[in-house]
Amino acid sequence: MNYPIDQLHLYTLNVGFAYHNADWNWKNVRSPFARLYLVMEGSARVRLPGGTYSLTPGHLYYIPAFTTHTYLCDSTFSHYYLHIYENPDGGTGILDEWDFPVEVEAYPYDVELMKRLAAINPFLKLPRSNPAVYDNHQTLVSNIQLNVRRPFCDKVESRGILFVLLSRFLKLAVPKAEVSDRRLLHVLSYIRQHVCSPIDIEQLADMACMSKDHFIRSFKKETGETPNVYLTNKKMEAAELLLVTTDCPVKQVALQMGYEDSSYFSKLFKRYAGMAPQQYRDQHSGFGGMEQPVGETEE
């Protein structure tokens, strides 16, 4: 896949340096933005759906948006952190189209790039390490607005550094291949890119050049889910992003996801997230509702 670079709309939500002493322990963190870490000294671990990874000096680490993960730290540990928000412009983002490696070796000058990015964006430093303090609607929206209001020269330099650091992972990334059938790969990519548009199963079956019944059987065999379940989950993920980063009423979020019946949308969202849309938004509008750590430190 080859996208025009002007379609990649990225914001630096947070950037800075952090030092920990066995107090970087946060459970079940899940955010609408990606995380990139550059480890300087010490060691820690991060538990992801695909396994547990040791974080070691001289390496960069990438955690995709909407990935539930847990941090484990029982010694001294220092790192630069970078939170990346992609504005999907009504669909899923370009980053969602790729499978990134979790770990890559850092280039010698990546430390200087991180230092520079932090230096020109001091207002994006995290006040504390607790995700409940910064991973909420108010902070996310505020930081997006800060990005928009920055001097143009800082926007250009920040975006350039962000692209360079992300390119370390893009170099080794591969297009998402959730299925082996190329016809279904095309369908999955279409769903991700048009998740906010009206989509029906007949349309997807025609796109795959299959009958509707054959398409449903093939889709479930390859993905483990029916087309309706997969599409609904992608819509709920997009709704999750809108609920966290905008003030759109729940009824408007439902309409944007293609649901005229907001009650039905709320029922689907609760099944997906374990709570109603408004409850989910409320949880992300303050500092409550997230796992508490063994300890915490200022960053």
Solvent accessible surface area in square Angstrom, and as a share of the most:
residue,aa,sasa,rsa
1,M,97,0.43
2,N,148,0.76
3,Y,63,0.24
4,P,72,0.45
5,I,122,0.62
6,D,105,0.54
7,Q,93,0.41
8,L,20,0.10
9,H,58,0.26
10,L,6,0.03
11,Y,44,0.17
12,T,3,0.02
13,L,1,0.00
14,N,6,0.03
15,V,1,0.01
16,G,3,0.03
17,F,86,0.36
18,A,1,0.01
19,Y,117,0.45
20,H,1,0.00
21,N,96,0.49
22,A,41,0.32
23,D,23,0.12
24,W,9,0.03
25,N,27,0.14
26,W,2,0.01
27,K,119,0.50
28,N,92,0.47
29,V,1,0.01
30,R,71,0.26
31,S,3,0.02
32,P,8,0.05
33,F,4,0.02
34,A,4,0.03
35,R,2,0.01
36,L,0,0.00
37,Y,8,0.03
38,L,2,0.01
39,V,1,0.01
40,M,59,0.26
41,E,117,0.53
42,G,32,0.31
43,S,54,0.35
44,A,6,0.05
45,R,98,0.36
46,V,2,0.01
47,R,119,0.44
48,L,18,0.09
49,P,111,0.70
50,G,72,0.69
51,G,32,0.30
52,T,70,0.41
53,Y,74,0.28
54,S,66,0.43
55,L,1,0.00
56,T,49,0.29
57,P,62,0.39
58,G,40,0.38
59,H,51,0.23
60,L,0,0.00
61,Y,2,0.01
62,Y,5,0.02
63,I,2,0.01
64,P,57,0.36
65,A,37,0.29
66,F,33,0.14
67,T,24,0.14
68,T,58,0.34
69,H,4,0.02
70,T,11,0.07
71,Y,4,0.01
72,L,34,0.17
73,C,6,0.04
74,D,113,0.58
75,S,43,0.28
76,T,64,0.37
77,F,1,0.00
78,S,4,0.02
79,H,2,0.01
80,Y,19,0.07
81,Y,3,0.01
82,L,0,0.00
83,H,2,0.01
84,I,2,0.01
85,Y,18,0.07
86,E,25,0.11
87,N,50,0.26
88,P,32,0.20
89,D,100,0.52
90,G,54,0.52
91,G,10,0.09
92,T,19,0.11
93,G,12,0.12
94,I,19,0.10
95,L,19,0.09
96,D,34,0.18
97,E,0,0.00
98,W,40,0.14
99,D,68,0.35
100,F,28,0.12
101,P,34,0.21
102,V,29,0.17
103,E,74,0.33
104,V,10,0.06
105,E,129,0.58
106,A,19,0.15
107,Y,81,0.31
108,P,126,0.79
109,Y,114,0.43
110,D,0,0.00
111,V,33,0.19
112,E,102,0.46
113,L,38,0.19
114,M,0,0.00
115,K,92,0.39
116,R,113,0.41
117,L,0,0.00
118,A,23,0.18
119,A,65,0.51
120,I,19,0.10
121,N,0,0.00
122,P,89,0.56
123,F,90,0.38
124,L,1,0.00
125,K,103,0.44
126,L,6,0.03
127,P,75,0.47
128,R,93,0.34
129,S,4,0.03
130,N,10,0.05
131,P,3,0.02
132,A,2,0.01
133,V,16,0.09
134,Y,9,0.04
135,D,2,0.01
136,N,2,0.01
137,H,26,0.12
138,Q,130,0.58
139,T,32,0.19
140,L,3,0.01
141,V,32,0.18
142,S,46,0.30
143,N,10,0.05
144,I,32,0.16
145,Q,87,0.39
146,L,47,0.23
147,N,3,0.01
148,V,84,0.48
149,R,160,0.58
150,R,27,0.10
151,P,82,0.52
152,F,157,0.66
153,C,90,0.54
154,D,32,0.16
155,K,65,0.27
156,V,86,0.49
157,E,60,0.27
158,S,2,0.01
159,R,104,0.38
160,G,33,0.32
161,I,11,0.06
162,L,2,0.01
163,F,41,0.17
164,V,56,0.32
165,L,0,0.00
166,L,1,0.00
167,S,40,0.26
168,R,20,0.07
169,F,0,0.00
170,L,62,0.31
171,K,138,0.58
172,L,109,0.54
173,A,12,0.10
174,V,86,0.49
175,P,59,0.37
176,K,42,0.18
177,A,71,0.55
178,E,71,0.32
179,V,9,0.05
180,S,94,0.61
181,D,33,0.17
182,R,197,0.72
183,R,110,0.40
184,L,0,0.00
185,L,44,0.22
186,H,105,0.47
187,V,0,0.00
188,L,1,0.00
189,S,27,0.18
190,Y,52,0.20
191,I,0,0.00
192,R,5,0.02
193,Q,58,0.26
194,H,71,0.32
195,V,0,0.00
196,C,38,0.23
197,S,41,0.26
198,P,122,0.76
199,I,23,0.11
200,D,74,0.39
201,I,16,0.08
202,E,87,0.39
203,Q,61,0.27
204,L,0,0.00
205,A,2,0.02
206,D,107,0.55
207,M,52,0.23
208,A,0,0.00
209,C,110,0.66
210,M,17,0.08
211,S,71,0.46
212,K,90,0.38
213,D,91,0.47
214,H,75,0.34
215,F,0,0.00
216,I,55,0.28
217,R,152,0.55
218,S,18,0.12
219,F,0,0.00
220,K,107,0.45
221,K,179,0.76
222,E,57,0.26
223,T,37,0.22
224,G,56,0.54
225,E,56,0.25
226,T,42,0.25
227,P,2,0.01
228,N,92,0.47
229,V,70,0.40
230,Y,16,0.06
231,L,12,0.06
232,T,32,0.19
233,N,52,0.27
234,K,28,0.12
235,K,14,0.06
236,M,0,0.00
237,E,35,0.16
238,A,15,0.12
239,A,0,0.00
240,E,5,0.02
241,L,21,0.10
242,L,33,0.16
243,L,0,0.00
244,V,0,0.00
245,T,15,0.09
246,T,38,0.22
247,D,114,0.59
248,C,33,0.20
249,P,88,0.56
250,V,28,0.16
251,K,130,0.55
252,Q,75,0.33
253,V,0,0.00
254,A,1,0.00
255,L,85,0.42
256,Q,66,0.29
257,M,1,0.00
258,G,47,0.45
259,Y,30,0.12
260,E,160,0.72
261,D,81,0.42
262,S,27,0.18
263,S,82,0.53
264,Y,109,0.42
265,F,0,0.00
266,S,32,0.21
267,K,123,0.52
268,L,13,0.07
269,F,0,0.00
270,K,115,0.49
271,R,171,0.62
272,Y,67,0.25
273,A,32,0.25
274,G,60,0.57
275,M,33,0.15
276,A,37,0.29
277,P,2,0.01
278,Q,89,0.39
279,Q,102,0.45
280,Y,17,0.07
281,R,28,0.10
282,D,80,0.42
283,Q,53,0.24
284,H,13,0.06
285,S,52,0.34
286,G,30,0.29
287,F,128,0.53
288,G,45,0.44
289,G,62,0.59
290,M,37,0.16
291,E,80,0.36
292,Q,111,0.49
293,P,31,0.19
294,V,134,0.77
295,G,26,0.25
296,E,60,0.27
297,T,33,0.19
298,E,122,0.55
299,E,22,0.10
